[in-house]
Amino acid sequence: MNFNLTDEQRLLQDSVRRFVEKDYDFEARTARVKSGEPCNGRHWATFANNGWLAAALPEDGGGLGGTVIDTVLIATELGRGLVVEPYLGCAVLAAQTLAAAATPAQRAALLPALAEGGRRLALAYSEAPSRGLPAPVVTRAEPAPGGFTLHGAKTLVLGGSDADGFIVSAREPGAAGDACSLFLAPSGAAGVERIALPLHDGSWAAEVRLDGVFVPADARLGEAGQGQAALAHGLTHAIAALCAELVGGMEQTIEITAGYLKVRKQFGVPIGSFQALQHRMADMAAELEVARSMLYALLASIENDDAAARARTVSQAKALIGRAARYVSSQGIQLHGGIGMTEEYIVGHYFKRAVVADALFGNADLHEAGNARALQADLTGKEAQA
């Protein structure tokens, strides 16, 4: 896989970095979080006007026909600035799931509004028993005259606090195993209850309850029982974007911490001259490079591997990069001392983002346990064949 950026990709990366530096410095971000607004309309319009919302969407849906690499470039820069707009939940997770699930006619009807920023959808897939994974699905889609009624509850719906609609995973009668279907439900439909949830890092999610919500037959995206494949596609892109955010956050944490060590003095010299602190900075840099390499491995797997190998790499990346981000950001706080613990200083907010990121899409323990089971099954199969 070629990781050398094209001229267009470098321009894309630069445009996001300029936005963060000009419009999203720490003071502006602090004011933005204190406003309590889940998504700033002016910023979202900037995302749309710069093509960030359309970058990885297919051309037949009004997108620019890019790849997950474009998503990762955008997410890395947003992670450096701790941007709280729902790019991950709406522009990646929901949009990529819709693109994978919908028929060509549905894509043509729905995706252009997402690419232009005129509409925001959120993916309502996670439930209490699934703990951030796409299965099991308890929510039911019961046949009704002219459509279906949806019954169930969804948790931690990213971008759902003010989304225009929800892509809901639900089981139809007779569905085998973990099979589910995906349905598009307006947020204002009768029977939809939405509870906005402010998260620890300043971003927002929602809990969505569905009590007999009617959706017409054409609100089902794609074919019956085929939702898991689309969910896997959407979650793969979302986890890649989340990992890229964390890598960007680690980069910025190290830069901020290195700058602080050069100006903070003890015994008449900068504390950055102390060998023990240099060793800790070296450990942070090493963790960052391991995480960056894991992100590259994930991107290569998305492009080249089959579904089973790709799913395993996704889980490995989610666990490894998430743990690295918590380590690097916590060390950044430690090296700053007391000021690193304050709300008024930026470095602690990278740790908050790392904590929230671990809870999204299944935590590190859950992914590592799944990988361990898969590895054990592989080894047991090889022993049986020997």
C-alpha distance (Angstrom), angle and dihedral (degrees) to the residues before:
residue distance angle dihedral
M1 . . .
N2 3.81 . .
F3 3.82 111.6 .
N4 3.80 95.0 179.1
L5 3.78 107.6 115.1
T6 3.77 121.0 -123.6
D7 3.79 120.2 -129.8
E8 3.81 89.1 -102.5
Q9 3.79 92.0 52.2
R10 3.80 92.0 49.4
L11 3.80 89.5 51.5
L12 3.80 89.5 49.7
Q13 3.79 91.7 50.7
D14 3.81 92.2 46.8
S15 3.80 92.6 50.1
V16 3.81 92.2 56.1
R17 3.81 92.4 45.4
R18 3.82 91.1 51.3
F19 3.81 90.2 51.2
V20 3.80 91.6 52.1
E21 3.81 93.3 46.8
K22 3.81 95.2 45.2
D23 3.81 105.3 34.1
Y24 3.80 106.2 17.1
D25 3.78 109.7 47.7
F26 3.80 116.5 144.8
E27 3.80 94.8 -90.6
A28 3.80 92.0 51.0
R29 3.80 90.7 45.7
T30 3.80 91.5 50.6
A31 3.80 91.1 52.7
R32 3.79 89.3 45.5
V33 3.83 92.8 53.7
K34 3.81 92.8 45.3
S35 3.82 90.1 54.4
G36 3.81 88.9 70.3
E37 3.80 90.8 -138.7
P38 3.83 111.4 142.8
C39 3.81 93.5 -152.6
N40 3.78 127.6 14.0
G41 3.80 109.0 -137.0
R42 3.80 94.0 -149.4
H43 3.79 92.7 53.1
W44 3.80 92.2 45.6
A45 3.80 89.4 52.8
T46 3.82 88.2 52.5
F47 3.81 89.1 52.8
A48 3.78 89.8 52.4
N49 3.81 96.9 43.2
N50 3.80 91.6 51.6
G51 3.80 92.0 50.6
W52 3.81 95.3 -115.6
L53 3.82 93.2 127.3
A54 3.81 91.7 49.5
A55 3.82 98.3 38.9
A56 3.82 98.5 100.8
L57 3.81 99.5 25.4
P58 3.83 120.3 107.2
E59 3.76 118.3 -96.7
D60 3.81 92.4 -123.4
G61 3.81 87.0 63.1
G62 3.78 97.0 49.7
G63 3.80 94.6 -90.6
L64 3.77 131.9 126.6
G65 3.80 95.1 -112.1
G66 3.80 95.8 -119.4
T67 3.79 128.8 147.6
V68 3.76 139.8 -120.0
I69 3.82 87.5 -82.9
D70 3.80 89.0 68.4
T71 3.79 89.4 51.0
V72 3.80 90.8 50.1
L73 3.82 92.7 50.1
I74 3.80 90.8 53.0
A75 3.81 94.1 43.7
T76 3.81 93.5 49.6
E77 3.80 91.8 57.6
L78 3.81 92.7 43.2
G79 3.80 88.1 51.7
R80 3.80 91.2 53.9
G81 3.80 88.7 56.7
L82 3.84 96.5 39.6
V83 3.80 88.9 -126.6
V84 3.82 109.9 -169.0
E85 3.80 99.7 -164.2
P86 3.85 109.5 118.3
Y87 3.81 96.3 -104.4
L88 3.81 91.5 133.4
G89 3.80 96.7 47.4
C90 3.81 101.3 37.8
A91 3.81 108.3 22.1
V92 3.82 96.7 39.1
L93 3.80 114.6 18.8
A94 3.81 99.9 35.9
A95 3.83 96.6 32.7
Q96 3.81 95.3 48.7
T97 3.80 92.1 45.5
L98 3.80 90.0 50.9
A99 3.80 91.9 47.8
A100 3.82 90.9 51.7
A101 3.81 96.8 44.1
A102 3.80 105.2 38.1
T103 3.77 128.1 88.9
P104 3.83 117.1 -116.2
A105 3.79 89.7 -99.2
Q106 3.80 92.0 50.5
R107 3.80 91.9 48.1
A108 3.78 91.2 51.3
A109 3.80 90.7 49.8
L110 3.81 99.6 43.2
L111 3.81 112.0 26.5
P112 3.85 100.5 61.9
A113 3.80 91.9 63.5
L114 3.81 89.9 51.6
A115 3.81 92.1 48.7
E116 3.80 91.5 49.3
G117 3.81 93.3 48.0
G118 3.78 93.8 -120.4
R119 3.79 93.3 118.0
R120 3.80 135.1 31.0
L121 3.78 125.0 -158.3
A122 3.80 127.7 -172.6
L123 3.79 127.9 -154.1
A124 3.82 112.3 -123.0
Y125 3.80 102.5 -166.9
S126 3.82 109.2 119.0
E127 3.79 119.8 93.7
A128 3.79 133.2 179.4
P129 3.84 94.4 -99.7
S130 3.83 93.6 47.2
R131 3.86 96.2 52.2
G132 3.80 93.7 -151.2
L133 3.80 97.7 -38.7
P134 3.83 121.7 112.4
A135 3.81 93.9 -113.9
P136 2.95 147.0 95.4
V137 3.80 99.0 39.5
V138 3.80 116.1 -162.0
T139 3.82 99.2 169.5
R140 3.82 110.7 105.5
A141 3.80 131.8 -142.0
E142 3.77 107.1 -158.5
P143 3.83 120.4 -167.2
A144 3.79 115.0 -108.6
P145 3.81 133.1 171.9
G146 3.81 105.7 -69.1
G147 3.79 95.5 0.2
F148 3.80 144.1 -16.5
T149 3.79 140.7 -58.4
L150 3.81 118.0 -135.3
H151 3.80 122.4 -143.0
G152 3.80 125.2 -178.4
A153 3.79 146.7 60.6
K154 3.81 132.4 -90.7
T155 3.78 126.7 -158.4
L156 3.81 134.9 -152.6
V157 3.80 95.4 10.9
L158 3.82 102.7 -176.4
G159 3.78 112.5 -135.4
G160 3.79 89.3 3.5
S161 3.79 98.4 120.2
D162 3.80 92.7 83.2
A163 3.81 104.7 8.0
D164 3.80 119.5 136.3
G165 3.79 92.9 -131.6
F166 3.78 145.7 -6.7
I167 3.78 133.5 -120.8
V168 3.80 100.3 -142.8
S169 3.80 126.5 -162.6
A170 3.80 112.6 -145.4
R171 3.79 139.5 159.8
E172 3.77 119.9 -115.2
P173 3.82 120.1 -148.3
G174 3.80 111.6 -78.2
A175 3.82 95.4 18.4
A176 3.80 110.8 156.5
G177 3.79 123.3 -130.2
D178 3.81 112.9 -33.4
A179 3.81 93.8 -20.1
C180 3.79 114.9 139.2
S181 3.78 140.8 165.7
L182 3.79 129.8 -130.6
F183 3.80 123.3 -127.4
L184 3.80 132.6 -172.8
A185 3.80 111.3 -132.0
P186 3.83 124.2 -179.3
S187 3.78 112.6 -123.1
G188 3.80 90.5 -129.0
A189 3.80 96.4 51.2
A190 3.79 119.0 126.8
G191 3.79 110.6 -90.3
V192 3.81 96.2 27.0
E193 3.79 114.2 122.9
R194 3.78 116.3 -174.6
I195 3.82 123.1 -168.5
A196 3.81 114.2 -168.5
L197 3.81 114.3 -137.0
P198 3.83 121.5 -162.5
L199 3.80 108.9 -148.4
H200 3.80 127.7 -142.0
D201 3.82 93.6 -103.9
G202 3.81 97.2 53.0
S203 3.80 97.0 -96.8
W204 3.81 124.7 113.0
A205 3.79 138.3 -126.1
A206 3.79 134.0 168.1
E207 3.75 143.1 -136.8
V208 3.81 110.5 -133.5
R209 3.79 123.7 -159.7
L210 3.79 120.5 -166.4
D211 3.80 116.9 -160.0
G212 3.79 109.4 178.3
V213 3.81 94.3 -37.9
F214 3.79 108.8 -178.2
V215 3.80 118.9 -140.2
P216 3.81 124.3 175.8
A217 3.79 120.7 -114.2
D218 3.80 92.5 -103.6
A219 3.82 89.7 58.1
R220 3.80 88.8 77.3
L221 3.80 107.4 99.5
G222 3.78 111.2 -132.9
E223 3.79 122.4 -35.3
A224 3.79 129.0 -13.0
G225 3.79 114.9 -91.0
Q226 3.82 95.2 10.9
G227 3.79 98.6 103.6
Q228 3.81 98.4 104.9
A229 3.80 93.8 67.6
A230 3.80 91.1 51.6
L231 3.80 91.4 46.2
A232 3.81 90.1 51.8
H233 3.81 90.0 51.9
G234 3.80 93.4 48.4
L235 3.79 94.0 45.2
T236 3.81 92.0 48.0
H237 3.79 90.7 56.2
A238 3.81 91.9 42.5
I239 3.80 93.9 50.6
A240 3.81 90.2 48.1
A241 3.82 88.9 51.9
L242 3.81 92.5 46.3
C243 3.81 91.5 49.4
A244 3.80 89.2 49.7
E245 3.81 90.0 51.3
L246 3.78 89.6 53.6
V247 3.80 92.6 48.3
G248 3.81 89.0 51.8
G249 3.79 89.8 48.6
M250 3.80 91.4 50.8
E251 3.80 90.8 50.4
Q252 3.79 91.2 53.0
T253 3.81 93.7 43.5
I254 3.80 90.5 55.5
E255 3.80 92.6 46.4
I256 3.82 92.5 49.7
T257 3.80 92.9 45.3
A258 3.82 93.7 47.5
G259 3.80 89.5 51.4
Y260 3.80 91.4 50.4
L261 3.81 93.2 50.2
K262 3.81 89.5 54.8
V263 3.82 94.6 56.5
R264 3.82 104.1 31.4
K265 3.79 109.2 90.6
Q266 3.78 134.5 -159.3
F267 3.82 125.1 174.2
G268 3.79 87.9 6.0
V269 3.84 96.4 -60.4
P270 3.82 134.8 88.5
I271 3.80 110.2 -90.8
G272 3.79 88.0 -131.3
S273 3.79 86.8 76.0
F274 3.82 90.7 66.4
Q275 3.78 109.7 103.1
A276 3.81 94.6 -143.1
L277 3.80 91.0 58.3
Q278 3.81 91.3 45.3
H279 3.81 88.2 55.7
R280 3.79 90.8 52.4
M281 3.79 90.9 50.1
A282 3.81 89.0 50.0
D283 3.82 89.9 52.4
M284 3.80 89.8 51.4
A285 3.81 91.5 49.9
A286 3.81 90.6 48.9
E287 3.81 91.5 52.4
L288 3.79 89.8 49.6
E289 3.80 92.6 53.0
V290 3.81 92.5 47.9
A291 3.82 89.0 50.6
R292 3.80 91.8 47.7
S293 3.81 90.7 50.5
M294 3.81 90.0 50.0
L295 3.81 89.1 52.2
Y296 3.81 89.6 52.8
A297 3.81 89.5 49.1
L298 3.81 89.4 52.0
L299 3.80 92.4 51.2
A300 3.81 90.8 48.9
S301 3.81 90.3 49.7
I302 3.81 92.3 50.4
E303 3.79 89.5 54.6
N304 3.81 100.4 39.6
D305 3.82 114.8 20.3
D306 3.78 133.3 84.1
A307 3.80 120.2 -110.0
A308 3.82 96.5 -91.8
A309 3.80 95.7 48.5
R310 3.80 91.0 43.0
A311 3.81 92.2 52.3
R312 3.80 90.8 51.8
T313 3.80 92.4 49.8
V314 3.80 90.8 48.3
S315 3.80 90.0 55.1
Q316 3.80 92.3 46.0
A317 3.80 91.6 50.8
K318 3.80 93.4 47.2
A319 3.80 91.9 52.5
L320 3.82 99.3 40.0
I321 3.80 98.9 43.2
G322 3.79 92.5 42.6
R323 3.80 92.2 53.8
A324 3.81 91.3 45.2
A325 3.80 91.0 52.1
R326 3.79 92.1 52.0
Y327 3.80 90.8 49.2
V328 3.81 96.0 47.7
S329 3.79 95.1 44.3
S330 3.81 93.0 46.0
Q331 3.80 90.3 50.6
G332 3.79 88.6 50.3
I333 3.81 88.6 57.6
Q334 3.81 92.1 46.8
L335 3.80 93.8 50.9
H336 3.80 91.0 50.6
G337 3.79 92.9 52.2
G338 3.80 119.2 -156.6
I339 3.80 96.3 -10.7
G340 3.80 89.4 61.0
M341 3.81 89.6 65.5
T342 3.80 95.4 57.0
E343 3.79 126.4 100.6
E344 3.80 89.3 -135.1
Y345 3.80 93.6 64.2
I346 3.79 122.0 71.6
V347 3.79 104.3 -139.0
G348 3.81 96.0 74.9
H349 3.79 91.3 55.6
Y350 3.80 91.0 66.0
F351 3.79 88.0 59.9
K352 3.81 89.9 50.8
R353 3.79 89.9 53.4
A354 3.81 90.8 49.4
V355 3.81 91.0 51.9
V356 3.82 92.3 50.9
A357 3.81 91.5 44.1
D358 3.79 90.7 56.8
A359 3.81 90.0 57.3
L360 3.82 93.6 51.7
F361 3.82 122.1 91.2
G362 3.81 92.4 -0.6
N363 3.80 123.7 -39.6
A364 3.80 126.5 -98.8
D365 3.81 94.1 -97.3
L366 3.80 91.4 53.4
H367 3.80 93.5 49.7
E368 3.79 93.6 45.1
A369 3.80 90.9 50.4
G370 3.81 90.0 51.6
N371 3.78 91.3 49.9
A372 3.80 90.7 48.9
R373 3.81 91.0 53.4
A374 3.80 91.4 48.5
L375 3.79 91.7 49.1
Q376 3.79 91.7 48.3
A377 3.80 90.5 50.6
D378 3.82 90.8 50.4
L379 3.82 92.6 49.6
T380 3.80 92.2 45.7
G381 3.81 89.9 51.4
K382 3.80 92.3 50.0
E383 3.79 91.6 49.1
A384 3.80 90.1 51.4
Q385 3.82 90.5 52.1
A386 3.81 94.0 48.1
